[in-house]
Structures are given as C-alpha cells and as structure tokens.
Amino acid sequence: MSEITSPFSIPCRPGYCLFLTVAAVSVLSIGCQQKSETPTTAEPPPLPTISEETFPVEMRTWPTLIRTQGSLIADEVVVVGTRVEGLVDQVHVDLGDRVTAGQPLVTLR
C-alpha cells in the first residue's frame, strides 16, 4: 500500500490514520458528556432576614425660600452719559433698581 503524508509531515498508512482519527473523536466525545449529580427537586436555601429601621412617609410643606450662595451676571449692560457737564449732586436710584423711561437717575449741580 502507498503511504499518505499527514499535515504534520509524518508518514502514515490509510487504515492507521483512520483508526487514530476515530479513536481521538471517541475519546473527546466521551469527555464532553456531563452527568447531572444535583437533584432537580431540591429547594434553594432560605434568604436571610434583614431588619432595618424604617420611617413612615408623611406629607410636608416645602420651603418657599431657599438660601443659596452664588453670582448673578446681567444679560444687558447700559452705559449712561450726560449731554451737559456738571457734578453729580444727588443719586436717585441704586444698583439693581428697576427704572422706567424718563425717570431721573441723578441730579447735576
């Protein structure tokens, strides 16, 4: 008979290679079988009981005033100037006051 060269370059006879292949597949398939040893009707162990302090839920009023700290940045800035010269005698508004058109801001000397 002629010899067949395996992929590993080891000469082997056709019957011998077939025998080795069947033997290897048999051994591998036997090793893959698993038998279930745990009973399927066993109940799981009980869960542990945890005791913690709880509080009842109750309705409360939410404070309407919340004190916080931060910075305010104006959306708009206006530069105020005069058409006449003079020294400021009296200031009628303060920083952050709302003003209307025509309202006097300052009085000049």
A tleap script that builds the chain and sets N, CA, C and O, in Angstrom:
source leaprc.protein.ff14SB
mol = sequence {
  NMET SER GLU ILE THR SER PRO PHE SER ILE
  PRO CYS ARG PRO GLY TYR CYS LEU PHE LEU
  THR VAL ALA ALA VAL SER VAL LEU SER ILE
  GLY CYS GLN GLN LYS SER GLU THR PRO THR
  THR ALA GLU PRO PRO PRO LEU PRO THR ILE
  SER GLU GLU THR PHE PRO VAL GLU MET ARG
  THR TRP PRO THR LEU ILE ARG THR GLN GLY
  SER LEU ILE ALA ASP GLU VAL VAL VAL VAL
  GLY THR ARG VAL GLU GLY LEU VAL ASP GLN
  VAL HIE VAL ASP LEU GLY ASP ARG VAL THR
  ALA GLY GLN PRO LEU VAL THR LEU CARG
}
set mol.1.N position { 0.827 -1.172 0.000 }
set mol.1.CA position { 0.000 0.000 0.000 }
set mol.1.C position { 0.877 1.243 0.000 }
set mol.1.O position { 2.038 1.221 0.410 }
set mol.2.N position { 0.276 2.326 -0.476 }
set mol.2.CA position { 1.018 3.587 -0.506 }
set mol.2.C position { 0.804 4.342 0.801 }
set mol.2.O position { -0.216 4.182 1.472 }
set mol.3.N position { 1.767 5.152 1.139 }
set mol.3.CA position { 1.668 5.928 2.363 }
set mol.3.C position { 1.079 7.294 2.068 }
set mol.3.O position { 1.302 7.866 1.001 }
set mol.4.N position { 0.320 7.812 3.032 }
set mol.4.CA position { -0.274 9.149 2.923 }
set mol.4.C position { 0.473 10.055 3.894 }
set mol.4.O position { 0.741 9.671 5.032 }
set mol.5.N position { 0.804 11.248 3.443 }
set mol.5.CA position { 1.505 12.196 4.303 }
set mol.5.C position { 0.469 13.053 5.015 }
set mol.5.O position { -0.400 13.654 4.383 }
set mol.6.N position { 0.574 13.101 6.352 }
set mol.6.CA position { -0.368 13.910 7.136 }
set mol.6.C position { 0.034 15.376 7.072 }
set mol.6.O position { 1.130 15.688 6.606 }
set mol.7.N position { -0.811 16.267 7.522 }
set mol.7.CA position { -0.453 17.698 7.511 }
set mol.7.C position { 0.769 18.000 8.355 }
set mol.7.O position { 1.399 19.042 8.174 }
set mol.8.N position { 1.118 17.107 9.275 }
set mol.8.CA position { 2.278 17.324 10.121 }
set mol.8.C position { 3.532 16.680 9.538 }
set mol.8.O position { 4.558 16.607 10.216 }
set mol.9.N position { 3.467 16.224 8.325 }
set mol.9.CA position { 4.573 15.602 7.600 }
set mol.9.C position { 5.068 14.331 8.274 }
set mol.9.O position { 6.267 14.052 8.250 }
set mol.10.N position { 4.166 13.550 8.879 }
set mol.10.CA position { 4.510 12.260 9.457 }
set mol.10.C position { 3.876 11.211 8.556 }
set mol.10.O position { 2.663 11.241 8.344 }
set mol.11.N position { 4.676 10.272 8.012 }
set mol.11.CA position { 4.078 9.268 7.125 }
set mol.11.C position { 3.156 8.347 7.914 }
set mol.11.O position { 3.478 7.943 9.031 }
set mol.12.N position { 1.993 8.014 7.319 }
set mol.12.CA position { 1.054 7.123 7.993 }
set mol.12.C position { 0.254 6.370 6.943 }
set mol.12.O position { -0.005 6.883 5.855 }
set mol.13.N position { -0.140 5.131 7.286 }
set mol.13.CA position { -0.910 4.295 6.364 }
set mol.13.C position { -2.358 4.690 6.447 }
set mol.13.O position { -2.786 5.145 7.508 }
set mol.14.N position { -3.164 4.542 5.374 }
set mol.14.CA position { -4.565 4.966 5.377 }
set mol.14.C position { -5.377 4.309 6.485 }
set mol.14.O position { -6.176 5.009 7.105 }
set mol.15.N position { -5.242 3.067 6.771 }
set mol.15.CA position { -6.017 2.405 7.816 }
set mol.15.C position { -5.620 2.882 9.197 }
set mol.15.O position { -6.471 3.034 10.073 }
set mol.16.N position { -4.338 3.119 9.396 }
set mol.16.CA position { -3.840 3.571 10.680 }
set mol.16.C position { -4.317 4.994 10.980 }
set mol.16.O position { -4.699 5.297 12.111 }
set mol.17.N position { -4.295 5.863 9.974 }
set mol.17.CA position { -4.776 7.250 10.148 }
set mol.17.C position { -6.257 7.269 10.464 }
set mol.17.O position { -6.696 8.059 11.299 }
set mol.18.N position { -7.033 6.422 9.819 }
set mol.18.CA position { -8.468 6.352 10.084 }
set mol.18.C position { -8.716 5.873 11.509 }
set mol.18.O position { -9.586 6.402 12.201 }
set mol.19.N position { -7.947 4.861 11.955 }
set mol.19.CA position { -8.090 4.348 13.316 }
set mol.19.C position { -7.769 5.438 14.346 }
set mol.19.O position { -8.497 5.597 15.326 }
set mol.20.N position { -6.677 6.192 14.127 }
set mol.20.CA position { -6.310 7.263 15.058 }
set mol.20.C position { -7.376 8.363 15.101 }
set mol.20.O position { -7.672 8.901 16.169 }
set mol.21.N position { -7.941 8.690 13.961 }
set mol.21.CA position { -8.975 9.728 13.910 }
set mol.21.C position { -10.215 9.296 14.666 }
set mol.21.O position { -10.761 10.073 15.450 }
set mol.22.N position { -10.678 8.057 14.445 }
set mol.22.CA position { -11.867 7.546 15.137 }
set mol.22.C position { -11.607 7.464 16.636 }
set mol.22.O position { -12.489 7.789 17.430 }
set mol.23.N position { -10.421 7.038 17.034 }
set mol.23.CA position { -10.092 6.927 18.453 }
set mol.23.C position { -10.074 8.303 19.120 }
set mol.23.O position { -10.582 8.465 20.230 }
set mol.24.N position { -9.495 9.283 18.447 }
set mol.24.CA position { -9.424 10.626 19.026 }
set mol.24.C position { -10.815 11.230 19.181 }
set mol.24.O position { -11.110 11.840 20.209 }
set mol.25.N position { -11.682 11.069 18.164 }
set mol.25.CA position { -13.053 11.607 18.241 }
set mol.25.C position { -13.829 10.908 19.347 }
set mol.25.O position { -14.607 11.554 20.048 }
set mol.26.N position { -13.638 9.617 19.519 }
set mol.26.CA position { -14.337 8.862 20.573 }
set mol.26.C position { -13.938 9.346 21.956 }
set mol.26.O position { -14.794 9.556 22.815 }
set mol.27.N position { -12.656 9.521 22.170 }
set mol.27.CA position { -12.173 9.965 23.484 }
set mol.27.C position { -12.680 11.376 23.785 }
set mol.27.O position { -13.106 11.657 24.905 }
set mol.28.N position { -12.637 12.246 22.805 }
set mol.28.CA position { -13.101 13.622 23.015 }
set mol.28.C position { -14.600 13.685 23.266 }
set mol.28.O position { -15.050 14.474 24.096 }
set mol.29.N position { -15.384 12.868 22.563 }
set mol.29.CA position { -16.835 12.909 22.756 }
set mol.29.C position { -17.236 12.332 24.098 }
set mol.29.O position { -18.225 12.777 24.680 }
set mol.30.N position { -16.497 11.348 24.610 }
set mol.30.CA position { -16.795 10.785 25.926 }
set mol.30.C position { -16.480 11.816 27.012 }
set mol.30.O position { -17.210 11.921 27.997 }
set mol.31.N position { -15.408 12.569 26.838 }
set mol.31.CA position { -15.036 13.578 27.821 }
set mol.31.C position { -15.998 14.753 27.873 }
set mol.31.O position { -16.036 15.456 28.883 }
set mol.32.N position { -16.775 14.993 26.827 }
set mol.32.CA position { -17.696 16.124 26.791 }
set mol.32.C position { -19.038 15.822 27.431 }
set mol.32.O position { -19.827 16.737 27.665 }
set mol.33.N position { -19.312 14.551 27.722 }
set mol.33.CA position { -20.600 14.214 28.332 }
set mol.33.C position { -20.565 14.555 29.803 }
set mol.33.O position { -19.592 14.266 30.500 }
set mol.34.N position { -21.654 15.184 30.277 }
set mol.34.CA position { -21.753 15.541 31.684 }
set mol.34.C position { -22.993 14.898 32.273 }
set mol.34.O position { -24.063 14.886 31.664 }
set mol.35.N position { -22.823 14.370 33.459 }
set mol.35.CA position { -23.964 13.795 34.152 }
set mol.35.C position { -24.365 14.732 35.268 }
set mol.35.O position { -23.518 15.219 36.017 }
set mol.36.N position { -25.644 14.984 35.378 }
set mol.36.CA position { -26.157 15.869 36.414 }
set mol.36.C position { -26.238 15.104 37.720 }
set mol.36.O position { -26.983 14.131 37.829 }
set mol.37.N position { -25.470 15.542 38.718 }
set mol.37.CA position { -25.477 14.876 40.009 }
set mol.37.C position { -26.352 15.600 41.018 }
set mol.37.O position { -26.646 15.046 42.078 }
set mol.38.N position { -26.773 16.814 40.721 }
set mol.38.CA position { -27.618 17.567 41.649 }
set mol.38.C position { -29.074 17.239 41.366 }
set mol.38.O position { -29.485 17.217 40.206 }
set mol.39.N position { -29.854 16.987 42.395 }
set mol.39.CA position { -31.274 16.704 42.165 }
set mol.39.C position { -31.994 17.975 41.707 }
set mol.39.O position { -31.698 19.075 42.173 }
set mol.40.N position { -32.927 17.804 40.803 }
set mol.40.CA position { -33.653 18.947 40.260 }
set mol.40.C position { -34.786 19.404 41.165 }
set mol.40.O position { -35.330 20.488 40.953 }
set mol.41.N position { -35.160 18.612 42.169 }
set mol.41.CA position { -36.275 18.979 43.039 }
set mol.41.C position { -35.816 19.621 44.344 }
set mol.41.O position { -36.650 19.914 45.201 }
set mol.42.N position { -34.517 19.848 44.521 }
set mol.42.CA position { -34.024 20.457 45.756 }
set mol.42.C position { -34.449 21.918 45.816 }
set mol.42.O position { -34.366 22.637 44.820 }
set mol.43.N position { -34.901 22.350 46.981 }
set mol.43.CA position { -35.320 23.736 47.150 }
set mol.43.C position { -34.118 24.591 47.523 }
set mol.43.O position { -33.216 24.124 48.219 }
set mol.44.N position { -34.099 25.838 47.066 }
set mol.44.CA position { -32.967 26.710 47.393 }
set mol.44.C position { -32.982 27.059 48.890 }
set mol.44.O position { -34.039 27.022 49.521 }
set mol.45.N position { -31.844 27.389 49.444 }
set mol.45.CA position { -31.812 27.744 50.862 }
set mol.45.C position { -32.606 29.033 51.103 }
set mol.45.O position { -32.686 29.877 50.210 }
set mol.46.N position { -33.187 29.198 52.283 }
set mol.46.CA position { -33.973 30.404 52.547 }
set mol.46.C position { -33.088 31.649 52.593 }
set mol.46.O position { -31.924 31.587 52.988 }
set mol.47.N position { -33.659 32.766 52.183 }
set mol.47.CA position { -32.928 34.020 52.179 }
set mol.47.C position { -32.826 34.563 53.598 }
set mol.47.O position { -33.736 34.364 54.403 }
set mol.48.N position { -31.731 35.245 53.914 }
set mol.48.CA position { -31.593 35.787 55.270 }
set mol.48.C position { -32.561 36.951 55.498 }
set mol.48.O position { -32.893 37.692 54.573 }
set mol.49.N position { -33.001 37.094 56.741 }
set mol.49.CA position { -33.909 38.180 57.109 }
set mol.49.C position { -33.073 39.371 57.559 }
set mol.49.O position { -32.173 39.239 58.388 }
set mol.50.N position { -33.386 40.528 57.002 }
set mol.50.CA position { -32.660 41.753 57.341 }
set mol.50.C position { -33.630 42.677 58.076 }
set mol.50.O position { -34.719 42.958 57.575 }
set mol.51.N position { -33.245 43.141 59.238 }
set mol.51.CA position { -34.105 44.084 59.971 }
set mol.51.C position { -33.398 45.429 60.018 }
set mol.51.O position { -32.281 45.534 60.524 }
set mol.52.N position { -34.042 46.441 59.497 }
set mol.52.CA position { -33.519 47.800 59.456 }
set mol.52.C position { -34.570 48.756 59.976 }
set mol.52.O position { -35.762 48.447 59.964 }
set mol.53.N position { -34.131 49.919 60.435 }
set mol.53.CA position { -35.051 50.940 60.921 }
set mol.53.C position { -35.690 51.635 59.720 }
set mol.53.O position { -34.998 52.012 58.774 }
set mol.54.N position { -36.987 51.800 59.761 }
set mol.54.CA position { -37.704 52.472 58.678 }
set mol.54.C position { -38.439 53.680 59.225 }
set mol.54.O position { -38.665 53.794 60.430 }
set mol.55.N position { -38.805 54.574 58.329 }
set mol.55.CA position { -39.530 55.783 58.706 }
set mol.55.C position { -40.808 55.857 57.888 }
set mol.55.O position { -40.800 55.518 56.704 }
set mol.56.N position { -41.900 56.292 58.492 }
set mol.56.CA position { -43.138 56.413 57.716 }
set mol.56.C position { -43.064 57.619 56.771 }
set mol.56.O position { -42.415 58.618 57.083 }
set mol.57.N position { -43.714 57.523 55.647 }
set mol.57.CA position { -43.766 58.607 54.679 }
set mol.57.C position { -44.854 59.574 55.117 }
set mol.57.O position { -45.964 59.162 55.451 }
set mol.58.N position { -44.530 60.855 55.113 }
set mol.58.CA position { -45.521 61.858 55.517 }
set mol.58.C position { -45.398 63.082 54.634 }
set mol.58.O position { -44.325 63.384 54.112 }
set mol.59.N position { -46.503 63.778 54.472 }
set mol.59.CA position { -46.541 64.998 53.661 }
set mol.59.C position { -45.958 66.149 54.472 }
set mol.59.O position { -46.274 66.302 55.652 }
set mol.60.N position { -45.114 66.951 53.849 }
set mol.60.CA position { -44.542 68.142 54.473 }
set mol.60.C position { -44.576 69.273 53.467 }
set mol.60.O position { -44.559 69.045 52.258 }
set mol.61.N position { -44.623 70.483 53.969 }
set mol.61.CA position { -44.568 71.643 53.070 }
set mol.61.C position { -43.116 71.915 52.718 }
set mol.61.O position { -42.224 71.802 53.558 }
set mol.62.N position { -42.903 72.264 51.496 }
set mol.62.CA position { -41.566 72.575 51.012 }
set mol.62.C position { -41.311 74.052 51.250 }
set mol.62.O position { -42.202 74.862 50.995 }
set mol.63.N position { -40.143 74.437 51.724 }
set mol.63.CA position { -39.895 75.859 51.981 }
set mol.63.C position { -39.937 76.670 50.684 }
set mol.63.O position { -39.396 76.259 49.658 }
set mol.64.N position { -40.591 77.829 50.756 }
set mol.64.CA position { -40.688 78.673 49.569 }
set mol.64.C position { -39.448 79.520 49.391 }
set mol.64.O position { -39.208 80.052 48.307 }
set mol.65.N position { -38.654 79.652 50.446 }
set mol.65.CA position { -37.425 80.425 50.375 }
set mol.65.C position { -36.252 79.486 50.615 }
set mol.65.O position { -36.164 78.829 51.652 }
set mol.66.N position { -35.373 79.435 49.656 }
set mol.66.CA position { -34.184 78.594 49.781 }
set mol.66.C position { -32.975 79.511 49.732 }
set mol.66.O position { -32.790 80.248 48.763 }
set mol.67.N position { -32.162 79.468 50.759 }
set mol.67.CA position { -30.983 80.328 50.820 }
set mol.67.C position { -29.809 79.626 50.137 }
set mol.67.O position { -29.433 78.510 50.496 }
set mol.68.N position { -29.242 80.314 49.142 }
set mol.68.CA position { -28.081 79.780 48.439 }
set mol.68.C position { -27.072 80.887 48.227 }
set mol.68.O position { -27.366 82.060 48.456 }
set mol.69.N position { -25.903 80.520 47.796 }
set mol.69.CA position { -24.866 81.489 47.524 }
set mol.69.C position { -24.467 81.353 46.064 }
set mol.69.O position { -24.365 80.242 45.543 }
set mol.70.N position { -24.243 82.483 45.406 }
set mol.70.CA position { -23.853 82.428 44.011 }
set mol.70.C position { -23.591 83.817 43.462 }
set mol.70.O position { -23.489 84.785 44.214 }
set mol.71.N position { -23.485 83.906 42.160 }
set mol.71.CA position { -23.231 85.179 41.484 }
set mol.71.C position { -24.273 85.385 40.404 }
set mol.71.O position { -24.697 84.437 39.744 }
set mol.72.N position { -24.680 86.627 40.230 }
set mol.72.CA position { -25.596 86.986 39.154 }
set mol.72.C position { -24.841 87.803 38.125 }
set mol.72.O position { -24.071 88.700 38.470 }
set mol.73.N position { -25.062 87.492 36.877 }
set mol.73.CA position { -24.433 88.223 35.782 }
set mol.73.C position { -25.551 88.802 34.924 }
set mol.73.O position { -26.462 88.086 34.509 }
set mol.74.N position { -25.474 90.104 34.661 }
set mol.74.CA position { -26.521 90.781 33.895 }
set mol.74.C position { -26.506 90.325 32.438 }
set mol.74.O position { -25.451 90.063 31.861 }
set mol.75.N position { -27.719 90.236 31.851 }
set mol.75.CA position { -27.829 89.916 30.431 }
set mol.75.C position { -27.501 91.137 29.575 }
set mol.75.O position { -26.936 91.019 28.488 }
set mol.76.N position { -27.868 92.310 30.086 }
set mol.76.CA position { -27.655 93.544 29.330 }
set mol.76.C position { -26.925 94.562 30.197 }
set mol.76.O position { -27.115 94.607 31.413 }
set mol.77.N position { -26.090 95.377 29.564 }
set mol.77.CA position { -25.370 96.440 30.259 }
set mol.77.C position { -25.641 97.736 29.507 }
set mol.77.O position { -25.608 97.768 28.277 }
set mol.78.N position { -25.907 98.803 30.253 }
set mol.78.CA position { -26.183 100.100 29.634 }
set mol.78.C position { -25.182 101.108 30.175 }
set mol.78.O position { -24.963 101.199 31.383 }
set mol.79.N position { -24.583 101.856 29.273 }
set mol.79.CA position { -23.682 102.935 29.662 }
set mol.79.C position { -24.497 104.223 29.632 }
set mol.79.O position { -25.095 104.575 28.615 }
set mol.80.N position { -24.509 104.923 30.773 }
set mol.80.CA position { -25.296 106.152 30.885 }
set mol.80.C position { -24.351 107.345 30.804 }
set mol.80.O position { -23.317 107.371 31.472 }
set mol.81.N position { -24.704 108.327 29.988 }
set mol.81.CA position { -23.896 109.543 29.856 }
set mol.81.C position { -24.806 110.773 29.874 }
set mol.81.O position { -26.028 110.654 29.789 }
set mol.82.N position { -24.206 111.934 29.983 }
set mol.82.CA position { -24.992 113.179 30.005 }
set mol.82.C position { -24.641 114.017 28.789 }
set mol.82.O position { -23.581 113.843 28.189 }
set mol.83.N position { -25.537 114.928 28.430 }
set mol.83.CA position { -25.292 115.842 27.318 }
set mol.83.C position { -24.674 117.157 27.817 }
set mol.83.O position { -24.149 117.957 27.043 }
set mol.84.N position { -24.756 117.342 29.124 }
set mol.84.CA position { -24.197 118.566 29.709 }
set mol.84.C position { -23.189 118.211 30.773 }
set mol.84.O position { -23.241 117.128 31.355 }
set mol.85.N position { -22.260 119.136 31.030 }
set mol.85.CA position { -21.278 118.911 32.071 }
set mol.85.C position { -21.851 119.288 33.421 }
set mol.85.O position { -22.748 120.126 33.522 }
set mol.86.N position { -21.315 118.651 34.467 }
set mol.86.CA position { -21.718 119.014 35.817 }
set mol.86.C position { -21.320 117.931 36.789 }
set mol.86.O position { -21.014 116.803 36.403 }
set mol.87.N position { -21.330 118.288 38.036 }
set mol.87.CA position { -21.032 117.338 39.081 }
set mol.87.C position { -22.330 116.726 39.584 }
set mol.87.O position { -23.367 117.389 39.603 }
set mol.88.N position { -22.276 115.479 39.987 }
set mol.88.CA position { -23.462 114.791 40.485 }
set mol.88.C position { -23.763 115.331 41.871 }
set mol.88.O position { -22.915 115.311 42.763 }
set mol.89.N position { -24.995 115.817 42.036 }
set mol.89.CA position { -25.422 116.367 43.320 }
set mol.89.C position { -26.170 115.307 44.128 }
set mol.89.O position { -26.001 115.203 45.343 }
set mol.90.N position { -26.999 114.524 43.437 }
set mol.90.CA position { -27.825 113.541 44.138 }
set mol.90.C position { -28.082 112.338 43.209 }
set mol.90.O position { -28.333 112.515 42.017 }
set mol.91.N position { -28.015 111.101 43.770 }
set mol.91.CA position { -28.299 109.876 43.022 }
set mol.91.C position { -29.677 109.392 43.468 }
set mol.91.O position { -29.911 109.208 44.662 }
set mol.92.N position { -30.602 109.180 42.504 }
set mol.92.CA position { -31.982 108.804 42.817 }
set mol.92.C position { -32.252 107.297 42.771 }
set mol.92.O position { -33.274 106.836 43.281 }
set mol.93.N position { -31.346 106.534 42.168 }
set mol.93.CA position { -31.549 105.084 42.063 }
set mol.93.C position { -30.328 104.364 42.605 }
set mol.93.O position { -29.247 104.943 42.709 }
set mol.94.N position { -30.509 103.105 42.946 }
set mol.94.CA position { -29.416 102.290 43.468 }
set mol.94.C position { -29.144 101.143 42.491 }
set mol.94.O position { -29.951 100.857 41.606 }
set mol.95.N position { -28.028 100.514 42.665 }
set mol.95.CA position { -27.638 99.398 41.822 }
set mol.95.C position { -28.681 98.288 41.921 }
set mol.95.O position { -29.011 97.846 43.021 }
set mol.96.N position { -29.202 97.833 40.778 }
set mol.96.CA position { -30.193 96.760 40.753 }
set mol.96.C position { -31.629 97.249 40.733 }
set mol.96.O position { -32.540 96.440 40.554 }
set mol.97.N position { -31.872 98.575 40.916 }
set mol.97.CA position { -33.244 99.101 40.870 }
set mol.97.C position { -33.773 99.047 39.453 }
set mol.97.O position { -33.020 99.193 38.490 }
set mol.98.N position { -35.084 98.835 39.330 }
set mol.98.CA position { -35.737 98.908 38.013 }
set mol.98.C position { -36.096 100.365 37.741 }
set mol.98.O position { -36.596 101.075 38.614 }
set mol.99.N position { -35.834 100.784 36.536 }
set mol.99.CA position { -36.141 102.169 36.154 }
set mol.99.C position { -37.037 102.165 34.933 }
set mol.99.O position { -37.069 101.197 34.173 }
set mol.100.N position { -37.766 103.258 34.751 }
set mol.100.CA position { -38.630 103.415 33.583 }
set mol.100.C position { -38.121 104.582 32.746 }
set mol.100.O position { -37.328 105.400 33.212 }
set mol.101.N position { -38.581 104.644 31.530 }
set mol.101.CA position { -38.157 105.714 30.628 }
set mol.101.C position { -38.597 107.066 31.199 }
set mol.101.O position { -39.747 107.227 31.605 }
set mol.102.N position { -37.681 108.030 31.228 }
set mol.102.CA position { -37.981 109.372 31.718 }
set mol.102.C position { -37.756 109.547 33.209 }
set mol.102.O position { -37.832 110.673 33.698 }
set mol.103.N position { -37.485 108.500 33.940 }
set mol.103.CA position { -37.259 108.600 35.385 }
set mol.103.C position { -35.883 109.216 35.621 }
set mol.103.O position { -34.906 108.769 35.021 }
set mol.104.N position { -35.782 110.232 36.479 }
set mol.104.CA position { -34.465 110.841 36.751 }
set mol.104.C position { -33.568 109.883 37.531 }
set mol.104.O position { -33.996 109.279 38.515 }
set mol.105.N position { -32.324 109.752 37.083 }
set mol.105.CA position { -31.357 108.883 37.746 }
set mol.105.C position { -30.497 109.684 38.720 }
set mol.105.O position { -30.253 109.260 39.849 }
set mol.106.N position { -30.043 110.850 38.259 }
set mol.106.CA position { -29.189 111.711 39.088 }
set mol.106.C position { -29.594 113.170 38.895 }
set mol.106.O position { -30.254 113.522 37.917 }
set mol.107.N position { -29.189 114.004 39.837 }
set mol.107.CA position { -29.370 115.455 39.707 }
set mol.107.C position { -27.977 116.084 39.662 }
set mol.107.O position { -27.134 115.820 40.520 }
set mol.108.N position { -27.751 116.920 38.647 }
set mol.108.CA position { -26.450 117.573 38.488 }
set mol.108.C position { -26.492 118.943 39.130 }
set mol.108.O position { -27.571 119.519 39.266 }
set mol.109.N position { -25.317 119.499 39.542 }
set mol.109.CA position { -25.228 120.862 40.070 }
set mol.109.C position { -25.151 121.845 38.950 }
set mol.109.O position { -25.070 123.050 39.190 }
savepdb mol mol.pdb
quit
